[in-house]
Amino acid sequence: MYGLIGKMTAQPGHRDELVRVLIEGVSGLPGCLSYIVALDPLEPEVIWITEAWQSKEAHGASLTLPAVRDAISRGRPMIAGMSRVAETAPAGGYGLSAPAH
């Protein structure tokens, strides 16, 4: 499995709209095991995104899908900054099943 943890900062006043775009853009993506969008309770414009994929290749392939490209183009103007906090290798956990081999 392949995982990412990212921090995104929304333009002032656009966090909730950006969260909607992020959540709408990931429904039913092939190879996506988990995609969690969370609000930072202390920083009002910060969004945390935690992803788990069957593989790094599945994540890369998702970036070429029309729904994802549309979400990126709609969300980009609302983003003030973003950083990849960590790449991970998920081992499992509640709500996350290991992919079939």
Residue pairs with C-beta under 8 A, 6 or more apart in sequence:
1 33
1 52
1 53
1 54
1 55
1 89
1 90
1 91
1 98
1 99
2 52
2 53
2 54
2 55
2 56
2 58
2 59
2 87
2 88
2 89
2 90
3 50
3 51
3 52
3 53
3 86
3 87
3 88
3 89
3 90
4 49
4 50
4 51
4 53
4 59
4 84
4 86
4 87
4 88
5 48
5 49
5 50
5 51
5 84
5 85
5 86
5 88
6 48
6 49
6 50
6 51
6 82
6 83
6 84
6 85
7 46
7 47
7 48
7 49
7 82
7 83
7 85
8 18
8 22
8 46
8 47
8 48
8 49
8 79
8 81
8 82
9 43
9 45
9 46
9 47
9 79
9 80
9 81
9 82
10 18
10 45
10 46
10 47
10 78
10 79
10 80
11 45
11 77
11 78
11 79
11 80
12 45
12 80
14 78
15 39
15 44
15 45
15 46
15 47
17 78
18 47
18 75
18 78
18 79
19 37
19 39
19 47
21 71
21 74
21 75
21 78
22 37
22 47
22 49
22 71
22 75
23 37
24 71
25 67
25 68
25 70
25 71
25 72
25 74
25 75
26 32
26 35
26 68
26 71
27 67
29 35
29 62
29 65
29 67
29 68
30 58
30 61
30 62
31 53
31 54
31 55
31 58
31 59
31 61
31 62
32 51
32 52
32 53
32 54
32 58
32 62
33 52
33 53
33 54
33 90
33 96
33 97
33 99
34 50
34 51
34 52
34 95
34 96
35 49
35 50
35 51
35 52
36 48
36 49
36 50
36 51
37 47
37 48
37 49
38 47
38 48
38 49
38 50
39 46
39 47
39 48
40 46
40 47
40 48
45 80
51 59
52 90
52 96
53 59
53 62
54 99
62 68
63 69
63 72
90 96
92 98
